[in-house]
Amino acid sequence: MGGPVPTRFPIARLRYTNATGQWAIYWRDRNLKFHEYHHKRPSQNVQSLLDHIRDSKDPIFFG
């Protein structure tokens, strides 16, 4: 009854480092472990990282 049920499944994590004042993107592998994403440098601008995840079309995030 109805269409597909949306689910929440973490695909990325942003981590802040006090020493540098920057955020970094981490991606999750099939074993549910997170690894630093090296295709986008850490940034003080969180929105630029969120935009990258959304716009990059990198299959590591959206298969």
PyMOL commands that set and color helices and strands:
alter all, ss='L'
color gray80, all
select helices_A, chain A and resi 46-55+59-62
alter helices_A, ss='H'
color red, helices_A
select strands_A, chain A and resi 12-17+22-28+34-36
alter strands_A, ss='S'
color yellow, strands_A
deselect
rebuild
show_as cartoon
